[in-house]
């Protein structure tokens, strides 16, 4: 009888603590003028900006206390500037959200850029909006029409900085598939690369999900202005376009291609700062999950052609930790495959 009484008392204490925790989170996020900043790693326009603002417009109503979400663009270094800010400067209290540049997980795993000071294992991952495959595409006027053509001639490709997957993937293609891409990594964001393609300054763009072309530059797709050469990820978005993890020329190359394919699946990852209290992280994750199912969010995503294929924060954290903690021989092989003399940040003269 005494044990039963103790059990009932403990159950009552646990039940009472749940609303208390919820109230504490709600109290923190409520109040006049309470804001959460969405740090956007690119300038206005482009995929990161579009997806970040889409989430910012809806997630606030699912966070206890319903804070206002304020988008703040912070471009630079292929996402390094924004990630460093979130890791080192931003308040560690749950008032910061950010969509981390897709290529930075690889950057950290391999120690590629000394300017990247964040540890992504310390970020609190809220959720992944999309894991669509990345696509290297060229402008329709380029003499390069296929992956085989890219092996025969130098093709000028635009990308968005050393920490960007749009730089990493063409380098992998050169070293593992024998292509001859010349990579111009000095563009501020993907929108600038698209403009450069139209102007004829470059022949193609290093990486961008095909679904992003469909949503942000639909005429590129409908008018067949771009030609996809190769895709990278865990899902095949384009049935007739080669996918990286099926293109190994030697058995020892497969772990490298698998690593980069897994890294590409970290598509639109949203995090809050290291050190954020656990109850607020849990609330942000629940808010993300609720937002993804919100009919108003779903409708706007469909209207803007923003492909949503969400992944929970816990699963996203696991993938990122696995990539950064991959076996040293695999990391060494990937790092070697990313060595290149074919990258420059000097933009071509405008035509």
TATAJO-V50960 format. One record per helix or strand. SS is the DSSP state (alpha for helix, beta for strand). FROM is the first residue (numbers start at 1). LEN is the number of residues. If there is no record, write none. Layout:
# TATAJO-V50960
{{SS,FROM,LEN} {SS,FROM,LEN}}
This chain:
# TATAJO-V50960
{{alpha,2,28} {beta,35,6} {alpha,47,16} {beta,68,6} {alpha,77,12} {beta,96,4} {alpha,104,7} {alpha,120,3} {beta,124,5} {beta,134,6} {alpha,147,6} {beta,155,4} {alpha,165,13} {beta,181,4} {alpha,190,10} {beta,204,6} {alpha,210,7} {alpha,218,5} {beta,226,7} {beta,243,1} {alpha,244,3} {alpha,251,14} {beta,269,4} {alpha,278,16} {alpha,295,9} {beta,311,2} {alpha,313,12} {alpha,328,10} {beta,343,2}}
